[in-house]
């Protein structure tokens, strides 16, 4: 290539970069014009104090400075029906312009796949802007519950507390009962996971399952020191959390004996990959969805947010919105035979 050809190529490259920078500036200008003086709502599909609420408020404290126009970001708790109230609101009632997003239980996303009578929304139509952290869910049991092993856990007549049917605290113990034959009794109806853990402290119930490890660490930062009323008894995950694996907290998945049950649990536990999903309604303009996906990742990477998370004893390791959208699409393409086994295990 001659010198003039090289100069031409460099000039063309510079022009292309300039055009891209200009386009980004125009995009930011349009976003700033839209969001200026507006309020962005992060709706949490649970009561205050639980894991969803923790991540919703964490994002709310830092997201505003990353959105052009610097809108006010507020949190609104919308508990009810295991997160389904919020999901239905997102699908039908709230503004579809990028000023309203939600964070709710992963079970809300997979419930339409597993329920014969589900009505109201199609999770594949939501716009996912990202997942704040892939969660390992656990079972927390009172130390005086008389359970020494996973096999004991299946055979002992315990009372396990839960929120509404359809929440992780109800669905995760139900799958253990349905697939693995556990004998514990499940009592639903608590407003949130915090209310269940308070009931454990009072010995109204002996345990809770389907509770995020990050939630446990926020509520009980000394839980692993061995002198508390309860213990992290088991992990409801395929691989487990390194912190819990290091002290040999067992995986309930290890109790599955048949290949059919293993595949069913693999499909069911896949939802842990989107345990903190931030969701926009259907119908939000595509360019605004893409902008908010970028803003979401920038917010999670913000050192001030990460420092905030460390103070709270939680992890914030994001999954991009595009990846999350694909994970959920793949789940809804699961073999009907595996889906049927999961449904049977959950009594549906």
N, C-alpha and C positions, 0 to 999 in steps of 0.2 A: 504494500500500500504506500503510495507516494505521500509526501508531507502534506500536500493540499487535501488529499483524501482523508488523512488522519485528522487534519484540522476540521474538515467537514463533518467527520463522524463525531468528533468531540463536541462540535457546535450543536449537532443534532441531538446528542445525548443531553447536553446542557439545556437545550430548548425543551426536551421531553421532561426533564426533571423540573424545570421551571413551570411547565404546564401542570404537572402533577401537584406541585406545591401550591400553585394558584388555585387548582380545583379543590384541594384540601382547605385552603383559606376560605374559599367561597362556601364550602360545605359547613365549616365552623361558623362562618358569619350567619348562614341561614339558621343553624341550630341556635346560635346565640340570640338571634331575633325571635325565634319561637319560644325559647325557654326563659327569656328575660322576664322577671317579675312573676313567674309562675311558681306553683308548688308541685313537686313530684312526691307522690305517695308510694311508700313501700308498705303494702298490706301483708300482715303476718297471719297465717291461718291457724293460730293457736293463741292461748292466753299468754299474758306477760310472764317472763321468767324462764321459759323453756329454751331448748336449743334453737328452734326456728326464730324465736324472738331475739335471742342473742345475736344471731347472724344478721337479721334484719336491721337491728339497731347499730351493729358494727358498720354495715355498709352505709347506713343513713348518715353517720357522723362524718364520712369522708367523701361520699360520692358527689356532693354538690359542687365542690371545687374543680371537679374534672368535667362537668357538663358545661359547655359554652353557654354564657348567659347567667351562670351561677344561680340557678333556681334554689329555693328553699326545699329541703328534703325532709319529710316527716314520716313517722311510723304510725300505722293504724292497725290495731289488733282486731282480727275478724275470726274469732273461734267459732266452732260449730261443726257437727257431723264429721269429725276427724279431718277437717280441712276442706271438706266438700262445699261448704257454704262459700268460702272464698273462691274456689275453683269455678263454681257456677256464676258468681259475681264477675269474675274475670272474663268469662266466656260471653256473658250476655249484657251486663249492666254498666260496667265502668267505661270511662273514656278510652277510646282506641287511638290515642294520639301520642303515646309515649310519656304521658304524665302520671300513669298509674301502672304499677307492677306488683307482683305478689311473690311471696315465698311460702310454700306449703309442703306438706308431707309427700314423700315419693309415692306412698301408697295411693294418694289421690290420682297420681298419673297412671298407675298400672291398674287401678280398680276397674275401669271400663273394659279392660282386657279379661278380667277375671270374674266379672259379675254378669249374670244373665239378664238382670233387671235394671242395669244401670241406665240412667237417663240424664240428659242435660248438657254434656260437653264431650268433645272429642280431643283427647290430650295431644294428638298429632297435629292439631290445628293451632295450638298455642305457639307463640314465638318465645323461644328460650334464649335468654341473654347470657346465661352461664350458671355454673354450679360453684358455690363458694368453698366447698370442701367435700371430698368423698369421705363418707362417715362409716365407721365400724360401729354397729349396734351391739348392745350387750344386755345380759340379764344381771340385775342387781338383786341380791337376796340378803335377808337378815342372817346374821351369823348364828343365831339360835334356831334357825329353821330346821336343823337336823339333817341337812343335805351335805354329803361328803364327796359325791362323785356325780358325773353326768347321768350314770345309770340310776342313782338315787333320785335325781331330779325328775326322771321320767316316771318313777314309781311312787313318789311321795305325794300325799294329799295336801298340797299347798294352796294358798289363795294368792293369785297373781292379780294385781290391780292394773287397770288400763283406762284410757280415755274413751273416745267414741269408737264404735265399730268402723273399720276402714282406716284407722290410724295405725302407725307402726306398732304402738304399744298393744294394740289388739290383734293385728294381723300376724305379727311375728310369733307370739305365743300360740296363736291358733294353728299355724302351720306345723309347729312342734307337736301339738296335740293330734292334728289330723294325719300327718305323715309318719310320725314316730311313736304315737300312742301314749303321750304324756298324760298323767292322771291328775294334774293340778286343775283347780277351778279358776276360771277367768271372770273377774268382776269388772264390768265396764261402767262408764258414767262419770268418771272424774273429769273435771274441766280441762286440766292440763297435766303434763308430766310432773310438774312441781307439786301439784296436789297429791299425786300418787306417791311420790317419794316422802312427802310429809306423812302420808298414811302408813308408810313402811316404818318411819321413825316411831309412830304411835302404836305399832303392831296391830293396826287394823287389817293390813294385808302383809304377806311375807316377802313379796318381791314385785318387780316390774321387769318386763322384757321389751325388746324393741326400742331401747333408750340409747341415744347417741353417746358414745364415749366422751365426746367433747362436752356434752351437757352434764354428764356426771362430774367431769373435772371442774367445771364452773361451779356447780352446786356443792361439791364435796372435794376440794383440792387435796385433802389428806386421805382420800379413800384407800390408797395403796399402802398406807403406813401400818395397817393391821390392827388398829385399836378403835375402829368405829363400829357402829351398830350393824353395818351391812358390808358386803364384799362384792366385788365384780366377779360373778361366779362363772360366766360363760360368754363367749363371743358368738354373735349371729352373723357370720361372715364366711367367705370362702378362704381367705388368707389370714385374716386377723390384723390387729394393729401391732407394729413393732414393740411398742411400750408394754402391751399386754402379753405378746408372745414371749418377751424376755422373762416374764415371771410365770410363764406356762399356764396362762388362763386358757382353758380348752375351747375348741370350736364345736358348736352343736352339730355342724355339718359332718363331723367325724362319726356321729351316731347313725348316719344313713348306711344301710346295708345293701340294698338292691340298686342296680344301675338306674332303674326308673326313678327311685327316690333321690338319688344323687343328681340326676339331670333336673328334676323338679326343684330341688333346693338351689341348684346353680342358677336357674332362671329366676327364682324368687329373690335370691340374695343379690342379683345383678342390680337391683334398685339402689343398693348402697352407693353406687357410683354417682347417683344424683340425689343425695340426701338433703342437699341445701340448694334447691333449684330456684333461680329467679326467673319469673315468667311474665311475659307481656301478653295481653289479649290477642286473639286473632284480629286481623284487619289493621294493625299498626303499619304505617307505610314502611316498605322494605328498607329504604335508605335510613330511616330513623332506627329501625331494628338493628341494622349493621352498625350504626353510630353508637348505640347503647351497648352493643356487645363489646366494642372497642373500649368504651368508657368503663364498662364493668371490669375488664382485665386490668386497665390502668389503675382503677380504684383499689383492686385487691393487691396489686403490686406496690401501691403507695407505702413508703416506709413508715409513715405515721400510722396507717392502718395496721401494718404488720407489728409495729411496736405495741399498739393497742391490743391486738390479739394475744401477744405474748403476755401482757399484763393480766389478761383474762384467762390465761392458761388454755387457750384454744389454738388450733391450727387453721390457717386460711390458705389452702392450696387449690387454685381454681381450675375448672374445666371450661373451655370456651363454649360459647353458645352454639356454634356450628357443630362441635363434637357432641354436645349434649343432645341437640336435635337429632343427630344420626343414631346415637345410642338408643333413644326412645323409639325411633322409627324401626330399628333392628329388633327391639323387644316386641313390638307389635307385629313383627313378621315371624315370631317364634312358632315352631311346629305345633299344630293343634293338639297332638297327642300329649306333648309336654304341658301345654296350657291346661288341658283337661285334668292331668294328674295334679297340678297345683290347685286347681279349683276343687277337686275332690278332697285334697288334703286340708283345704280351708273350709270344707263343708258347704261349698257353694254349688 
